């Protein structure tokens, strides 16, 4: 198996399934254009916005794959199954997707793009009572609706000194990274400069906090708008 980060694997999965989602949406658009709905333009507008969002994520996925040197080769099989070979640094990893797997993934992605990306995301943070020196762990509970419909629990390390200075903001950054690592897609599509900071400093939450703190308060508002803590 190729050694890839979770972000890289998610990009490869998106490269497989997002083009299929796009084909489904474009086919539905043609159907609605010919349909005799009373408010047909409203449905078309929703589809156009959804198609634009998918196009944007496909473009971002392609850019990430190009930057990391990842490629995909596809082979169609007779029974509706498709085989995709992930290629990275000369290594190859084969994945076979039966028709039912493709359908379920496309359904979930459609659910996300049509509904889940607009729904509330909530992270509950349980602060440690007595943070000690060095690294401490913030307990996180992630509630998701829409696309993921799930509950995740876990902990994430933060710098104790930074935590004592600003516990809410430090925990918020940890929560953001925690959600990104467990690949909750409804949050994985959020775009902001702070997301890039997190990606560039995956192994060092202290460096993340150091870089984020001097930024404008716009980032605090952005985090709080997604994490109700």
NORJOTA-V231743 format. One record per residue. OMEGA is omega in degrees with one decimal (* if undefined). D_CENTER is the distance of its C-alpha to the mean C-alpha in whole Angstrom. Layout:
# NORJOTA-V231743
omega;d_center
OMEGA;D_CENTER
OMEGA;D_CENTER
This chain:
# NORJOTA-V231743
omega;d_center
179.6;23
177.1;21
-179.4;20
173.6;16
179.3;13
177.8;10
179.5;8
179.4;11
178.0;11
177.7;8
178.5;9
177.3;13
177.4;11
178.8;10
178.0;13
-167.8;15
-177.6;14
176.5;13
177.0;17
176.6;18
-180.0;16
178.5;18
179.0;21
-178.9;21
-179.7;20
176.1;23
178.0;25
178.5;25
178.3;26
178.7;29
-177.9;30
178.8;29
-179.0;31
-177.2;34
-178.4;34
176.0;36
177.4;34
-179.8;36
-175.5;33
-177.2;31
178.7;30
177.4;28
179.2;26
179.1;26
177.4;24
179.8;21
179.8;21
179.3;21
179.1;19
178.0;16
178.8;17
179.1;17
178.5;13
177.4;13
-178.3;15
-179.4;13
175.1;10
179.0;13
178.9;15
178.9;12
178.9;11
178.7;15
179.7;16
179.5;13
178.8;15
-179.2;19
-177.1;18
177.7;18
179.4;20
177.8;18
176.8;20
170.9;20
-175.9;23
176.2;24
178.3;27
177.2;27
-171.3;29
-172.7;32
-179.1;31
177.4;28
175.7;26
178.2;24
178.8;24
177.8;21
176.1;22
-177.4;20
179.4;22
178.5;21
177.4;24
178.7;27
-177.4;25
179.3;24
-174.3;22
176.5;23
177.8;21
-177.9;23
174.4;21
-177.7;24
-178.0;24
177.8;23
177.7;20
-178.8;19
-179.0;20
178.7;18
178.3;14
178.2;15
-179.6;16
179.5;13
175.4;11
177.8;14
179.1;14
-174.2;11
-179.4;12
-173.9;15
-169.0;15
-176.5;12
179.0;10
-172.5;14
-173.3;14
171.7;15
-176.3;12
175.5;15
176.0;15
-177.0;19
175.6;20
-177.4;23
172.4;25
-176.4;28
-178.2;31
178.6;33
-178.7;30
-179.6;32
176.8;33
-176.4;30
175.0;27
179.7;26
175.7;23
178.3;21
-175.8;21
171.8;18
-175.3;17
175.6;14
179.1;15
173.3;13
176.1;14
-170.2;13
-172.9;11
179.5;11
-173.6;14
178.5;15
177.7;16
177.3;15
178.7;17
-180.0;18
-179.9;19
-176.9;18
173.4;21
178.9;22
-175.1;25
-179.3;28
178.8;30
-179.9;27
-179.4;26
179.1;30
-174.0;29
-173.0;27
-176.0;25
-177.6;23
178.8;21
178.3;21
178.8;19
177.5;17
177.8;16
179.3;16
178.6;14
-178.8;11
179.5;11
179.9;12
178.9;9
-177.4;6
179.1;9
169.8;9
170.6;5
-168.8;6
-177.9;4
175.4;6
-178.1;5
-178.6;2
178.1;5
-179.0;7
176.0;10
178.1;13
-178.9;15
176.8;14
179.4;11
177.0;13
-179.8;15
179.0;13
-176.6;12
-176.0;16
-173.9;17
-173.3;15
-171.4;18
-178.4;20
177.6;19
178.8;23
176.9;22
-179.4;19
-179.5;21
-179.0;24
-175.3;22
-173.1;20
-179.0;24
-178.2;26
-177.9;23
-178.3;24
177.4;24
-177.6;21
176.5;18
179.7;20
-178.6;20
178.8;16
-177.1;15
178.8;18
-179.7;17
-179.1;13
-175.0;15
-176.6;19
*;20
